[in-house]
Amino acid sequence: MLVVESICAGISGDGHVAGSLAVEGQAMLSALLANLNRVDGWQFLTLLHESGSCVVPHGVDVRRVTGKNARSEFEKSLGVVDAAWIIAPEIDGELLELTDFAESAGCKLYSPDSHFVAMASDKSLTANHLAGQGIAVPSGGPLDAVDSTEFTFPAILKDNWGAGSQGTRLVKNESELPPRREWLRYRLETFVLGRPASASFACGTNGPVLMGSSWQTFADRFEYVGGTIPMPTPYAERAERLARQTIAAMPATHGYVGVDMMLGDASDPGADSDVVLEINPRLTTSYLGLRAATSENLAELVLEVADGVVRTTPKVVRAVEFRCDGSISRR
């Protein structure tokens, strides 16, 4: 199986991508390969940029690539494997493009398929679809289609095809909106009060299996830095209920899927106070915390669920705080 994280492989940018996405990508790939390497009956191949320092366990085949040949090495590697697990940011359709190519190459995917990725990568398309299925989402729409003069501020501005909270910010009034020539790429939505949370699923032919839920932690309002597990039972139940409804409303798929939510204040715990913010059609940083909080091999669980094996939600055996760089501390 080819396991590729596009930033680590140098497919994104020139292999020197800075910022939180690069840190998260390296931590996720290292953790995933560590778990996959313990699964019997598989051989794994990954691509790393020649300047990368991702920790790869012994036994995983590594191909070092340069920025110039990263994409061609990805394409060639698909020709020598039977399956692939693709991790990439949704930014500007990158995840969709790589997924499309893997499907065209006849590779069996253990990450979500292109139909699911196409919908989840477009935040406005996802929100409209979920709202049509009765799922609570913040009101709003594409910035170029919203009448900002009648919109209630403060509001949230986000890159409609972004990832990892990149480019998301609070705008206090119409004067803080970007230049009109840039409106096409943004979504404007209502600012929702509450506490950010996420839920992760392994999806497959027999339906989704909840892998766990966690609080999300931000250094400031929008800089995601990690999370904590477990959530108190009432919140965890609310998160699971909303996330399951969300997954059920989306097209069926396979592989790891994350649902980001805002849970309303405890003083108003009804369903009306909880909303879905977005869907991540790929491995997320929550995997770092979930694997540390359980004694099960979550990568093996994802493979089995994708192949139709019936599994149940792993039991949380320890409370943890996790960070985007892969560091874990007991709580």
LOZAFI-897999 format. One record per residue (C-alpha): x, z, y; residue number from 1; residue in three letters. Coordinates in nm, 2 decimals. Example, Ala and Ser with C-alpha at 12.3 -4.5 7.8 and 13.67 -1.06 7.14 Angstrom:
2
<r X="1.23" Z="0.78" Y="-0.45" seq="1" type="ala"/>
<r X="1.37" Z="0.71" Y="-0.11" seq="2" type="ser"/>
% end
This chain:
331
<r X="0.00" Z="0.00" Y="0.00" seq="1" type="met"/>
<r X="0.12" Z="-0.08" Y="0.35" seq="2" type="leu"/>
<r X="0.07" Z="0.22" Y="0.58" seq="3" type="val"/>
<r X="0.13" Z="0.12" Y="0.94" seq="4" type="val"/>
<r X="0.11" Z="0.30" Y="1.27" seq="5" type="glu"/>
<r X="0.14" Z="0.03" Y="1.54" seq="6" type="ser"/>
<r X="0.34" Z="0.22" Y="1.80" seq="7" type="ile"/>
<r X="0.59" Z="0.35" Y="1.54" seq="8" type="cys"/>
<r X="0.62" Z="0.00" Y="1.41" seq="9" type="ala"/>
<r X="0.69" Z="-0.15" Y="1.75" seq="10" type="gly"/>
<r X="0.38" Z="-0.36" Y="1.73" seq="11" type="ile"/>
<r X="0.24" Z="-0.19" Y="2.04" seq="12" type="ser"/>
<r X="0.45" Z="-0.27" Y="2.34" seq="13" type="gly"/>
<r X="0.83" Z="-0.30" Y="2.27" seq="14" type="asp"/>
<r X="0.87" Z="0.00" Y="2.04" seq="15" type="gly"/>
<r X="0.95" Z="0.23" Y="2.33" seq="16" type="his"/>
<r X="0.59" Z="0.32" Y="2.42" seq="17" type="val"/>
<r X="0.59" Z="0.65" Y="2.62" seq="18" type="ala"/>
<r X="0.34" Z="0.92" Y="2.66" seq="19" type="gly"/>
<r X="0.10" Z="1.11" Y="2.43" seq="20" type="ser"/>
<r X="0.00" Z="0.81" Y="2.22" seq="21" type="leu"/>
<r X="0.35" Z="0.76" Y="2.10" seq="22" type="ala"/>
<r X="0.39" Z="1.13" Y="2.01" seq="23" type="val"/>
<r X="0.06" Z="1.14" Y="1.83" seq="24" type="glu"/>
<r X="0.13" Z="0.82" Y="1.64" seq="25" type="gly"/>
<r X="0.46" Z="0.95" Y="1.51" seq="26" type="gln"/>
<r X="0.31" Z="1.29" Y="1.41" seq="27" type="ala"/>
<r X="0.01" Z="1.12" Y="1.24" seq="28" type="met"/>
<r X="0.22" Z="0.87" Y="1.04" seq="29" type="leu"/>
<r X="0.46" Z="1.14" Y="0.92" seq="30" type="ser"/>
<r X="0.18" Z="1.37" Y="0.81" seq="31" type="ala"/>
<r X="-0.01" Z="1.09" Y="0.64" seq="32" type="leu"/>
<r X="0.29" Z="0.96" Y="0.45" seq="33" type="leu"/>
<r X="0.38" Z="1.31" Y="0.34" seq="34" type="ala"/>
<r X="0.03" Z="1.35" Y="0.18" seq="35" type="asn"/>
<r X="0.02" Z="1.00" Y="0.04" seq="36" type="leu"/>
<r X="0.35" Z="1.03" Y="-0.12" seq="37" type="asn"/>
<r X="0.20" Z="1.31" Y="-0.35" seq="38" type="arg"/>
<r X="-0.07" Z="1.08" Y="-0.48" seq="39" type="val"/>
<r X="0.00" Z="0.95" Y="-0.83" seq="40" type="asp"/>
<r X="-0.01" Z="0.58" Y="-0.91" seq="41" type="gly"/>
<r X="0.07" Z="0.44" Y="-0.57" seq="42" type="trp"/>
<r X="0.38" Z="0.30" Y="-0.40" seq="43" type="gln"/>
<r X="0.39" Z="0.30" Y="-0.02" seq="44" type="phe"/>
<r X="0.55" Z="0.08" Y="0.24" seq="45" type="leu"/>
<r X="0.57" Z="0.15" Y="0.61" seq="46" type="thr"/>
<r X="0.72" Z="-0.03" Y="0.91" seq="47" type="leu"/>
<r X="0.94" Z="0.16" Y="1.17" seq="48" type="leu"/>
<r X="1.09" Z="0.03" Y="1.49" seq="49" type="his"/>
<r X="1.47" Z="0.03" Y="1.47" seq="50" type="glu"/>
<r X="1.49" Z="0.30" Y="1.74" seq="51" type="ser"/>
<r X="1.22" Z="0.52" Y="1.59" seq="52" type="gly"/>
<r X="1.28" Z="0.86" Y="1.45" seq="53" type="ser"/>
<r X="0.96" Z="0.92" Y="1.25" seq="54" type="cys"/>
<r X="1.02" Z="1.15" Y="0.95" seq="55" type="val"/>
<r X="0.94" Z="0.96" Y="0.63" seq="56" type="val"/>
<r X="0.94" Z="1.13" Y="0.29" seq="57" type="pro"/>
<r X="1.18" Z="1.01" Y="0.01" seq="58" type="his"/>
<r X="1.02" Z="0.75" Y="-0.21" seq="59" type="gly"/>
<r X="0.83" Z="0.57" Y="0.07" seq="60" type="val"/>
<r X="0.98" Z="0.22" Y="0.13" seq="61" type="asp"/>
<r X="1.07" Z="0.17" Y="0.50" seq="62" type="val"/>
<r X="1.13" Z="-0.16" Y="0.67" seq="63" type="arg"/>
<r X="1.31" Z="-0.14" Y="1.00" seq="64" type="arg"/>
<r X="1.19" Z="-0.39" Y="1.26" seq="65" type="val"/>
<r X="1.27" Z="-0.49" Y="1.62" seq="66" type="thr"/>
<r X="1.02" Z="-0.54" Y="1.89" seq="67" type="gly"/>
<r X="1.05" Z="-0.91" Y="1.86" seq="68" type="lys"/>
<r X="0.97" Z="-0.94" Y="1.49" seq="69" type="asn"/>
<r X="0.74" Z="-0.64" Y="1.45" seq="70" type="ala"/>
<r X="0.42" Z="-0.85" Y="1.44" seq="71" type="arg"/>
<r X="0.57" Z="-1.10" Y="1.20" seq="72" type="ser"/>
<r X="0.70" Z="-0.82" Y="0.97" seq="73" type="glu"/>
<r X="0.35" Z="-0.68" Y="0.97" seq="74" type="phe"/>
<r X="0.20" Z="-1.01" Y="0.87" seq="75" type="glu"/>
<r X="0.47" Z="-1.07" Y="0.60" seq="76" type="lys"/>
<r X="0.43" Z="-0.72" Y="0.46" seq="77" type="ser"/>
<r X="0.06" Z="-0.78" Y="0.40" seq="78" type="leu"/>
<r X="0.16" Z="-1.05" Y="0.16" seq="79" type="gly"/>
<r X="0.34" Z="-0.82" Y="-0.07" seq="80" type="val"/>
<r X="0.09" Z="-0.53" Y="-0.10" seq="81" type="val"/>
<r X="-0.26" Z="-0.50" Y="-0.25" seq="82" type="asp"/>
<r X="-0.39" Z="-0.26" Y="0.01" seq="83" type="ala"/>
<r X="-0.34" Z="-0.14" Y="0.37" seq="84" type="ala"/>
<r X="-0.41" Z="0.16" Y="0.59" seq="85" type="trp"/>
<r X="-0.39" Z="0.07" Y="0.96" seq="86" type="ile"/>
<r X="-0.35" Z="0.31" Y="1.25" seq="87" type="ile"/>
<r X="-0.35" Z="0.17" Y="1.60" seq="88" type="ala"/>
<r X="-0.50" Z="0.25" Y="1.94" seq="89" type="pro"/>
<r X="-0.82" Z="0.06" Y="2.02" seq="90" type="glu"/>
<r X="-0.67" Z="-0.04" Y="2.36" seq="91" type="ile"/>
<r X="-0.74" Z="-0.40" Y="2.44" seq="92" type="asp"/>
<r X="-0.86" Z="-0.47" Y="2.09" seq="93" type="gly"/>
<r X="-0.53" Z="-0.40" Y="1.92" seq="94" type="glu"/>
<r X="-0.67" Z="-0.21" Y="1.62" seq="95" type="leu"/>
<r X="-0.94" Z="-0.48" Y="1.58" seq="96" type="leu"/>
<r X="-0.68" Z="-0.76" Y="1.58" seq="97" type="glu"/>
<r X="-0.46" Z="-0.59" Y="1.32" seq="98" type="leu"/>
<r X="-0.77" Z="-0.51" Y="1.10" seq="99" type="thr"/>
<r X="-0.89" Z="-0.87" Y="1.13" seq="100" type="asp"/>
<r X="-0.56" Z="-1.00" Y="1.02" seq="101" type="phe"/>
<r X="-0.54" Z="-0.77" Y="0.72" seq="102" type="ala"/>
<r X="-0.88" Z="-0.87" Y="0.61" seq="103" type="glu"/>
<r X="-0.80" Z="-1.24" Y="0.65" seq="104" type="ser"/>
<r X="-0.49" Z="-1.18" Y="0.43" seq="105" type="ala"/>
<r X="-0.71" Z="-1.05" Y="0.15" seq="106" type="gly"/>
<r X="-0.59" Z="-0.69" Y="0.17" seq="107" type="cys"/>
<r X="-0.81" Z="-0.41" Y="0.06" seq="108" type="lys"/>
<r X="-0.84" Z="-0.17" Y="0.35" seq="109" type="leu"/>
<r X="-0.84" Z="0.21" Y="0.33" seq="110" type="tyr"/>
<r X="-0.91" Z="0.23" Y="0.70" seq="111" type="ser"/>
<r X="-1.23" Z="0.11" Y="0.86" seq="112" type="pro"/>
<r X="-1.33" Z="-0.25" Y="0.84" seq="113" type="asp"/>
<r X="-1.34" Z="-0.50" Y="1.13" seq="114" type="ser"/>
<r X="-1.72" Z="-0.48" Y="1.19" seq="115" type="his"/>
<r X="-1.71" Z="-0.10" Y="1.23" seq="116" type="phe"/>
<r X="-1.39" Z="-0.12" Y="1.44" seq="117" type="val"/>
<r X="-1.54" Z="-0.38" Y="1.67" seq="118" type="ala"/>
<r X="-1.84" Z="-0.16" Y="1.75" seq="119" type="met"/>
<r X="-1.65" Z="0.17" Y="1.78" seq="120" type="ala"/>
<r X="-1.37" Z="0.02" Y="2.00" seq="121" type="ser"/>
<r X="-1.63" Z="-0.07" Y="2.27" seq="122" type="asp"/>
<r X="-1.75" Z="0.25" Y="2.42" seq="123" type="lys"/>
<r X="-2.05" Z="0.10" Y="2.59" seq="124" type="ser"/>
<r X="-2.15" Z="-0.10" Y="2.28" seq="125" type="leu"/>
<r X="-2.13" Z="0.22" Y="2.08" seq="126" type="thr"/>
<r X="-2.32" Z="0.43" Y="2.32" seq="127" type="ala"/>
<r X="-2.60" Z="0.18" Y="2.35" seq="128" type="asn"/>
<r X="-2.62" Z="0.15" Y="1.97" seq="129" type="his"/>
<r X="-2.63" Z="0.52" Y="1.92" seq="130" type="leu"/>
<r X="-2.89" Z="0.58" Y="2.19" seq="131" type="ala"/>
<r X="-3.11" Z="0.31" Y="2.02" seq="132" type="gly"/>
<r X="-3.08" Z="0.51" Y="1.70" seq="133" type="gln"/>
<r X="-3.19" Z="0.83" Y="1.88" seq="134" type="gly"/>
<r X="-2.85" Z="0.99" Y="1.91" seq="135" type="ile"/>
<r X="-2.78" Z="1.18" Y="2.23" seq="136" type="ala"/>
<r X="-2.50" Z="1.02" Y="2.44" seq="137" type="val"/>
<r X="-2.42" Z="1.06" Y="2.81" seq="138" type="pro"/>
<r X="-2.62" Z="0.82" Y="3.03" seq="139" type="ser"/>
<r X="-2.42" Z="0.54" Y="3.19" seq="140" type="gly"/>
<r X="-2.29" Z="0.19" Y="3.12" seq="141" type="gly"/>
<r X="-2.02" Z="-0.07" Y="3.21" seq="142" type="pro"/>
<r X="-1.91" Z="-0.01" Y="3.57" seq="143" type="leu"/>
<r X="-1.98" Z="-0.36" Y="3.67" seq="144" type="asp"/>
<r X="-2.34" Z="-0.32" Y="3.55" seq="145" type="ala"/>
<r X="-2.42" Z="0.02" Y="3.69" seq="146" type="val"/>
<r X="-2.56" Z="0.07" Y="4.04" seq="147" type="asp"/>
<r X="-2.30" Z="0.32" Y="4.16" seq="148" type="ser"/>
<r X="-2.49" Z="0.37" Y="4.48" seq="149" type="thr"/>
<r X="-2.77" Z="0.53" Y="4.28" seq="150" type="glu"/>
<r X="-2.54" Z="0.71" Y="4.02" seq="151" type="phe"/>
<r X="-2.52" Z="1.09" Y="4.02" seq="152" type="thr"/>
<r X="-2.17" Z="1.21" Y="4.10" seq="153" type="phe"/>
<r X="-1.94" Z="1.36" Y="3.99" seq="154" type="pro"/>
<r X="-1.91" Z="1.12" Y="3.70" seq="155" type="ala"/>
<r X="-1.67" Z="1.02" Y="3.42" seq="156" type="ile"/>
<r X="-1.48" Z="0.70" Y="3.44" seq="157" type="leu"/>
<r X="-1.32" Z="0.58" Y="3.12" seq="158" type="lys"/>
<r X="-1.15" Z="0.27" Y="2.99" seq="159" type="asp"/>
<r X="-1.42" Z="0.10" Y="2.79" seq="160" type="asn"/>
<r X="-1.16" Z="-0.02" Y="2.53" seq="161" type="trp"/>
<r X="-0.93" Z="0.28" Y="2.57" seq="162" type="gly"/>
<r X="-0.80" Z="0.54" Y="2.33" seq="163" type="ala"/>
<r X="-0.68" Z="0.90" Y="2.33" seq="164" type="gly"/>
<r X="-0.84" Z="0.98" Y="2.67" seq="165" type="ser"/>
<r X="-0.60" Z="0.74" Y="2.84" seq="166" type="gln"/>
<r X="-0.73" Z="0.64" Y="3.18" seq="167" type="gly"/>
<r X="-1.03" Z="0.88" Y="3.17" seq="168" type="thr"/>
<r X="-1.09" Z="1.07" Y="3.49" seq="169" type="arg"/>
<r X="-1.35" Z="1.25" Y="3.70" seq="170" type="leu"/>
<r X="-1.47" Z="1.07" Y="4.00" seq="171" type="val"/>
<r X="-1.64" Z="1.28" Y="4.27" seq="172" type="lys"/>
<r X="-1.81" Z="0.99" Y="4.47" seq="173" type="asn"/>
<r X="-1.83" Z="0.62" Y="4.49" seq="174" type="glu"/>
<r X="-1.52" Z="0.60" Y="4.71" seq="175" type="ser"/>
<r X="-1.30" Z="0.72" Y="4.42" seq="176" type="glu"/>
<r X="-1.40" Z="0.42" Y="4.20" seq="177" type="leu"/>
<r X="-1.13" Z="0.16" Y="4.12" seq="178" type="pro"/>
<r X="-1.12" Z="-0.17" Y="4.31" seq="179" type="pro"/>
<r X="-1.41" Z="-0.39" Y="4.22" seq="180" type="arg"/>
<r X="-1.18" Z="-0.65" Y="4.06" seq="181" type="arg"/>
<r X="-1.10" Z="-0.39" Y="3.79" seq="182" type="glu"/>
<r X="-1.46" Z="-0.29" Y="3.72" seq="183" type="trp"/>
<r X="-1.50" Z="-0.51" Y="3.41" seq="184" type="leu"/>
<r X="-1.28" Z="-0.28" Y="3.20" seq="185" type="arg"/>
<r X="-1.44" Z="0.05" Y="3.28" seq="186" type="tyr"/>
<r X="-1.74" Z="0.26" Y="3.18" seq="187" type="arg"/>
<r X="-1.91" Z="0.51" Y="3.41" seq="188" type="leu"/>
<r X="-2.11" Z="0.79" Y="3.26" seq="189" type="glu"/>
<r X="-2.27" Z="1.12" Y="3.35" seq="190" type="thr"/>
<r X="-2.04" Z="1.42" Y="3.36" seq="191" type="phe"/>
<r X="-2.16" Z="1.65" Y="3.08" seq="192" type="val"/>
<r X="-2.08" Z="2.02" Y="3.07" seq="193" type="leu"/>
<r X="-1.98" Z="2.19" Y="2.75" seq="194" type="gly"/>
<r X="-1.70" Z="2.24" Y="2.50" seq="195" type="arg"/>
<r X="-1.52" Z="1.94" Y="2.34" seq="196" type="pro"/>
<r X="-1.52" Z="1.92" Y="1.97" seq="197" type="ala"/>
<r X="-1.45" Z="1.66" Y="1.69" seq="198" type="ser"/>
<r X="-1.56" Z="1.60" Y="1.33" seq="199" type="ala"/>
<r X="-1.37" Z="1.39" Y="1.08" seq="200" type="ser"/>
<r X="-1.51" Z="1.20" Y="0.79" seq="201" type="phe"/>
<r X="-1.38" Z="1.02" Y="0.48" seq="202" type="ala"/>
<r X="-1.62" Z="0.72" Y="0.44" seq="203" type="cys"/>
<r X="-1.68" Z="0.52" Y="0.13" seq="204" type="gly"/>
<r X="-1.93" Z="0.35" Y="-0.10" seq="205" type="thr"/>
<r X="-2.11" Z="0.67" Y="-0.19" seq="206" type="asn"/>
<r X="-2.14" Z="0.78" Y="0.18" seq="207" type="gly"/>
<r X="-1.93" Z="0.99" Y="0.41" seq="208" type="pro"/>
<r X="-1.77" Z="1.32" Y="0.32" seq="209" type="val"/>
<r X="-1.71" Z="1.57" Y="0.61" seq="210" type="leu"/>
<r X="-1.34" Z="1.66" Y="0.61" seq="211" type="met"/>
<r X="-1.38" Z="1.93" Y="0.88" seq="212" type="gly"/>
<r X="-1.45" Z="1.99" Y="1.25" seq="213" type="ser"/>
<r X="-1.24" Z="2.14" Y="1.53" seq="214" type="ser"/>
<r X="-1.23" Z="2.24" Y="1.89" seq="215" type="trp"/>
<r X="-1.04" Z="2.00" Y="2.11" seq="216" type="gln"/>
<r X="-0.78" Z="2.14" Y="2.35" seq="217" type="thr"/>
<r X="-0.69" Z="1.98" Y="2.69" seq="218" type="phe"/>
<r X="-0.40" Z="2.06" Y="2.91" seq="219" type="ala"/>
<r X="-0.61" Z="1.97" Y="3.21" seq="220" type="asp"/>
<r X="-0.95" Z="1.82" Y="3.21" seq="221" type="arg"/>
<r X="-0.85" Z="1.50" Y="3.03" seq="222" type="phe"/>
<r X="-0.50" Z="1.54" Y="2.88" seq="223" type="glu"/>
<r X="-0.57" Z="1.59" Y="2.51" seq="224" type="tyr"/>
<r X="-0.30" Z="1.81" Y="2.35" seq="225" type="val"/>
<r X="-0.45" Z="1.93" Y="2.01" seq="226" type="gly"/>
<r X="-0.71" Z="2.17" Y="1.88" seq="227" type="gly"/>
<r X="-0.81" Z="2.47" Y="1.68" seq="228" type="thr"/>
<r X="-0.97" Z="2.52" Y="1.34" seq="229" type="ile"/>
<r X="-1.21" Z="2.66" Y="1.23" seq="230" type="pro"/>
<r X="-1.50" Z="2.66" Y="1.47" seq="231" type="met"/>
<r X="-1.75" Z="2.95" Y="1.47" seq="232" type="pro"/>
<r X="-2.03" Z="2.89" Y="1.22" seq="233" type="thr"/>
<r X="-2.31" Z="2.82" Y="1.47" seq="234" type="pro"/>
<r X="-2.10" Z="2.56" Y="1.66" seq="235" type="tyr"/>
<r X="-1.96" Z="2.41" Y="1.33" seq="236" type="ala"/>
<r X="-2.31" Z="2.36" Y="1.21" seq="237" type="glu"/>
<r X="-2.42" Z="2.19" Y="1.53" seq="238" type="arg"/>
<r X="-2.11" Z="1.97" Y="1.52" seq="239" type="ala"/>
<r X="-2.16" Z="1.87" Y="1.16" seq="240" type="glu"/>
<r X="-2.53" Z="1.79" Y="1.22" seq="241" type="arg"/>
<r X="-2.47" Z="1.57" Y="1.52" seq="242" type="leu"/>
<r X="-2.17" Z="1.40" Y="1.36" seq="243" type="ala"/>
<r X="-2.35" Z="1.32" Y="1.04" seq="244" type="arg"/>
<r X="-2.64" Z="1.17" Y="1.23" seq="245" type="gln"/>
<r X="-2.39" Z="0.96" Y="1.42" seq="246" type="thr"/>
<r X="-2.21" Z="0.83" Y="1.11" seq="247" type="ile"/>
<r X="-2.55" Z="0.75" Y="0.95" seq="248" type="ala"/>
<r X="-2.65" Z="0.55" Y="1.26" seq="249" type="ala"/>
<r X="-2.33" Z="0.34" Y="1.24" seq="250" type="met"/>
<r X="-2.26" Z="0.05" Y="1.00" seq="251" type="pro"/>
<r X="-2.13" Z="0.17" Y="0.66" seq="252" type="ala"/>
<r X="-1.75" Z="0.16" Y="0.64" seq="253" type="thr"/>
<r X="-1.46" Z="0.31" Y="0.45" seq="254" type="his"/>
<r X="-1.16" Z="0.52" Y="0.55" seq="255" type="gly"/>
<r X="-1.11" Z="0.80" Y="0.81" seq="256" type="tyr"/>
<r X="-1.35" Z="0.81" Y="1.10" seq="257" type="val"/>
<r X="-1.36" Z="1.07" Y="1.39" seq="258" type="gly"/>
<r X="-1.65" Z="1.16" Y="1.60" seq="259" type="val"/>
<r X="-1.59" Z="1.32" Y="1.94" seq="260" type="asp"/>
<r X="-1.86" Z="1.54" Y="2.09" seq="261" type="met"/>
<r X="-1.95" Z="1.78" Y="2.37" seq="262" type="met"/>
<r X="-2.13" Z="2.09" Y="2.26" seq="263" type="leu"/>
<r X="-2.34" Z="2.26" Y="2.52" seq="264" type="gly"/>
<r X="-2.29" Z="2.62" Y="2.62" seq="265" type="asp"/>
<r X="-2.39" Z="2.89" Y="2.37" seq="266" type="ala"/>
<r X="-2.66" Z="3.00" Y="2.61" seq="267" type="ser"/>
<r X="-2.83" Z="2.67" Y="2.55" seq="268" type="asp"/>
<r X="-2.76" Z="2.59" Y="2.18" seq="269" type="pro"/>
<r X="-3.03" Z="2.34" Y="2.12" seq="270" type="gly"/>
<r X="-2.97" Z="1.99" Y="2.00" seq="271" type="ala"/>
<r X="-3.05" Z="1.86" Y="2.35" seq="272" type="asp"/>
<r X="-2.73" Z="2.02" Y="2.49" seq="273" type="ser"/>
<r X="-2.50" Z="1.83" Y="2.24" seq="274" type="asp"/>
<r X="-2.39" Z="1.47" Y="2.29" seq="275" type="val"/>
<r X="-2.16" Z="1.22" Y="2.13" seq="276" type="val"/>
<r X="-1.88" Z="1.10" Y="2.35" seq="277" type="leu"/>
<r X="-1.72" Z="0.83" Y="2.13" seq="278" type="glu"/>
<r X="-1.62" Z="0.73" Y="1.78" seq="279" type="ile"/>
<r X="-1.26" Z="0.68" Y="1.66" seq="280" type="asn"/>
<r X="-1.24" Z="0.41" Y="1.39" seq="281" type="pro"/>
<r X="-0.90" Z="0.53" Y="1.27" seq="282" type="arg"/>
<r X="-0.69" Z="0.84" Y="1.17" seq="283" type="leu"/>
<r X="-0.69" Z="1.09" Y="1.46" seq="284" type="thr"/>
<r X="-0.48" Z="1.38" Y="1.56" seq="285" type="thr"/>
<r X="-0.73" Z="1.62" Y="1.40" seq="286" type="ser"/>
<r X="-0.58" Z="1.52" Y="1.07" seq="287" type="tyr"/>
<r X="-0.28" Z="1.73" Y="1.16" seq="288" type="leu"/>
<r X="-0.49" Z="2.04" Y="1.19" seq="289" type="gly"/>
<r X="-0.72" Z="1.97" Y="0.90" seq="290" type="leu"/>
<r X="-0.44" Z="1.92" Y="0.65" seq="291" type="arg"/>
<r X="-0.28" Z="2.25" Y="0.76" seq="292" type="ala"/>
<r X="-0.62" Z="2.44" Y="0.74" seq="293" type="ala"/>
<r X="-0.69" Z="2.34" Y="0.38" seq="294" type="thr"/>
<r X="-0.50" Z="2.34" Y="0.05" seq="295" type="ser"/>
<r X="-0.63" Z="2.00" Y="-0.05" seq="296" type="glu"/>
<r X="-0.45" Z="1.67" Y="-0.01" seq="297" type="asn"/>
<r X="-0.67" Z="1.50" Y="0.25" seq="298" type="leu"/>
<r X="-0.51" Z="1.16" Y="0.22" seq="299" type="ala"/>
<r X="-0.59" Z="1.15" Y="-0.15" seq="300" type="glu"/>
<r X="-0.95" Z="1.25" Y="-0.06" seq="301" type="leu"/>
<r X="-0.98" Z="0.96" Y="0.18" seq="302" type="val"/>
<r X="-0.85" Z="0.72" Y="-0.09" seq="303" type="leu"/>
<r X="-1.09" Z="0.85" Y="-0.35" seq="304" type="glu"/>
<r X="-1.40" Z="0.85" Y="-0.13" seq="305" type="val"/>
<r X="-1.32" Z="0.49" Y="-0.02" seq="306" type="ala"/>
<r X="-1.32" Z="0.40" Y="-0.39" seq="307" type="asp"/>
<r X="-1.65" Z="0.57" Y="-0.45" seq="308" type="gly"/>
<r X="-1.54" Z="0.90" Y="-0.60" seq="309" type="val"/>
<r X="-1.78" Z="1.18" Y="-0.52" seq="310" type="val"/>
<r X="-1.60" Z="1.46" Y="-0.33" seq="311" type="arg"/>
<r X="-1.71" Z="1.76" Y="-0.12" seq="312" type="thr"/>
<r X="-1.60" Z="1.90" Y="0.21" seq="313" type="thr"/>
<r X="-1.26" Z="2.08" Y="0.17" seq="314" type="pro"/>
<r X="-1.26" Z="2.45" Y="0.22" seq="315" type="lys"/>
<r X="-1.08" Z="2.59" Y="0.52" seq="316" type="val"/>
<r X="-0.84" Z="2.85" Y="0.39" seq="317" type="val"/>
<r X="-0.64" Z="2.93" Y="0.71" seq="318" type="arg"/>
<r X="-0.71" Z="2.93" Y="1.08" seq="319" type="ala"/>
<r X="-0.47" Z="2.71" Y="1.27" seq="320" type="val"/>
<r X="-0.39" Z="2.57" Y="1.61" seq="321" type="glu"/>
<r X="-0.24" Z="2.22" Y="1.61" seq="322" type="phe"/>
<r X="-0.06" Z="2.01" Y="1.87" seq="323" type="arg"/>
<r X="-0.02" Z="1.64" Y="1.92" seq="324" type="cys"/>
<r X="0.34" Z="1.65" Y="1.83" seq="325" type="asp"/>
<r X="0.25" Z="1.78" Y="1.48" seq="326" type="gly"/>
<r X="0.34" Z="2.15" Y="1.54" seq="327" type="ser"/>
<r X="0.11" Z="2.40" Y="1.37" seq="328" type="ile"/>
<r X="0.07" Z="2.77" Y="1.43" seq="329" type="ser"/>
<r X="-0.14" Z="3.02" Y="1.24" seq="330" type="arg"/>
<r X="-0.43" Z="3.19" Y="1.43" seq="331" type="arg"/>
% end
